[in-house]
Amino acid sequence: MVTQLTLAKLQASSLEPYVKLIEHGMGDYAWLNPASTELVTKQQEQLADLQGRLVRDRTLLMNEATIWARAIYPLLLLAERDDIQAWVEVEVKGEYPNFTVSGVADGVLARCIEGELKTPYLIVVEAKRGLEAENPKYQLYGQLLAIAYMNWKSTALDPQEVFGCYTIADTWTFVRAEVEGMESDRPTLTLESSRDYVEKLEATQILQILQGIVSRYTDHSGKG
């Protein structure tokens, strides 16, 4: 019997029967310090304008939709390159031997050919706030499993490397995932995570990380 995992309710206890979780935790990993992501003058000007507006905003008092429009999506747009574009409200689904996981991603950076979305490489979860909000990292883990499956279907590579982040107000936390054993009864999900980056102060660093992730796919630079 194949179990349907619900993204909004995922916890470690609900994932571990189906996925072997290996969490390396927060660190200064190489993928967080891309070497070749110098910003052009136009990007620097756009970032300065974005940060100037955010510094005047009380982002903790804004609703999620407003923060997404003013802070999150503009940075995703700046990370676009070649045929990799920023999209919102994207359906994702992974169908593993013993479980399926599906839902709608708040945002992605994905390959797009003639207006048709292809393979998502980075997925963004906008965390809900308030006392009843769930831990966003497990929802992100589920969506990483989904896009790893989608990429595996098109590339047949095993393991799959994919990236994600969750945002709380204008704070970004990045995750790198490897999914191994795509056709096994219990695939392995290995995870590395970043520290928190506050966009009001660190928009440049956030954009450089996003550009570094995009470069791994457009330049075929491999893992590291």
N, C-alpha and C positions, 0 to 999 in steps of 0.2 A: 504494500500500500504506500503510495506517495503522499507525503505530508505537505500541505500548503502552509508556508510560514508567512505570518502577517508582519509586514515591515514596522508598523507603528507600535507593535507590542514586543518586538524582539529584545531579548536579554541574553546574557551569557548562558543561562540555564536552558533556554529554548533553542539556542544554536548548537551547543556542544554535543547533543545526541547525533547530529547530522554532519557536523563540521569539526575538524580538529583545529582549535584556535591556538595560534602561537603569537603572542603579543610581546614584541620587543620593547614597547613603550616609547617614551619621548627621548629623542636624541638629536645630535647635530649630524644628521646623515648627509652623505654626499649629494643626494638629489635635492636637498634644501639649499645647497650652495652652488647653483649652476655657474659654470665658468664663462659662458659665452652669451650673456643676456644683457648686453649694454642697451640702455634705453636711448632711442633717438630723441631729438629735440622736441618733436611734436608730442611724443609720449610724456616727456618730462613736463611740458606745459599743461597737458591734460591732467596729469597727476597732481600738479600744483593747484590747479583749479578745483579738482575733486576734494583734495585735502582741505583747502581753504573753506569750502562749503561745509565739510563734515565737522571741522573744528567748531563751527558756529552752531551745529545741530546738537540737540540732546537726544542722541540715538536710543538711549535706554527707555525713553518715553514714547518713541515712535512705534507704530505697528509694523508687523513683519513686511507687509507689502510695500510700505513706504521706504523702509530700510533697503529692501531688495532693489527698488528702483533707483534710489539715490546713491547706494554704496556698493552693493554686491555686483549687480549686472554690469555697471560701467567698467569695472575691472576685468570681468570676463570678456567683454568686447575688446578691450585693449590687448588681451592675450591672443586674439585670433591671428592665424597665420596660414597662408596658402588656402587649402580647402577645409581647414579645421575652424569651426564656427561655434559661437555660444548660442545655445537654445534653452528655452524654458519649458516646463511642463511636458517632460518626455517620458513615455512609457518604457519601462525596463522589465525584463523577465529572464530568469534563469531556470532551466529545467534539468536538474540533476537526477541521478538514478533513484534516490530515496526522498527527495524533497524538491519543491518548487518555491521560488521567491519572486514576487512581482510587485509592481507599484508604479507610481509616477514620481520621477525625479524633479526636484525644484529647478535644477539647472544642470547643464552638461557642457563640456567642450567635446565636440564630436566631428568626425569627418562628414562632410556634406557634399554631395555630387548633384549638380543641377537641381538644387532645391530639395533633394531627398536626403534625409538623415541616414547615415550609415552606422559607423562604429563609435560608441562613446568611449573616450579615454579618461576623462575626469568627470566625476559626478559631485554635485553640490547639494547638501542637505541644509535647509534653513531651519534651525532648531526653534521649536516653540518655547515660549517663556511662560512662567507662572508655576504655581505649586503643583499642578497636575501634569506638567510636561515630562515626557519620557527622556531618558538618557539618549542623546542624539547619536552617540558613537555606534550603538548596535544597529540602529536603523541604517546608518552609513555602511556598516559591515554587510548588511543584507543587500544593499544596492550595489556594493562592490562585487559581491558574488554574482549578482544579476548581469552586470556589464562584463565581468570576466567570461561568463558563459556566452554572451552575445559575441564577444571578440573571438572566443574559441571556435564558435560555429563558422566564422569567416576565415580564420587563419589556421586552425587545427594545432596551434602551438600550446604546449603544456610543459611548464607552468605558464600561466597568464599573469602579466604585470599590468595593474590598473591603479588609478589614483582617485582620491576623493578628498573632500573637505566638508566640515560642517561649520556654519556661521551662527554666532549668537550676537545680535545687534551688528556692530561693525568689526567683530573679532573673528578671525579665521583660524581654524586648526586643520592641518593637512595630514593625510594618511596615505602611505604607499602600501599596496597589497600585492601579494603573490598567491595565486590559487593553483594548487598542484593536485593532480589526480582527478581531472575533470570527469572521468567516467567511473571513478571508484565509488564504493558505497559510502565512504566518508572522506570527502576531499579535505585537503589541508589549506587553511587560510592563515598566512603569515603576514604580520602587520608591523609597520613602523610609523610612528606619529611625531609630529612637530610640536614645538611649543605653541602658545597662542600668539597671534600677530594682530595688533590693533591697527585698523586701517587709518584712523586719524593721524597716527604717528609713523606707520610703517607701510604705507601704500606701495612704495618702491620695492621693498623686499617681497611683498605679496605678489606683485606683478612679475618680478623676476622668477619667483618659484613657479608661477603659472606658465610663463614663457619657457622655463626649463623643462617642464612636463610636456608641453607641446613639442618642443624640440626633440624629445626622445622618440617621438613618432614621425615627425617630418624629416628628421636627419638620420633615423635608424641608428641611433647612437648606442643602443643596447642598454643593459642594466648597470646599476652601480649605486 
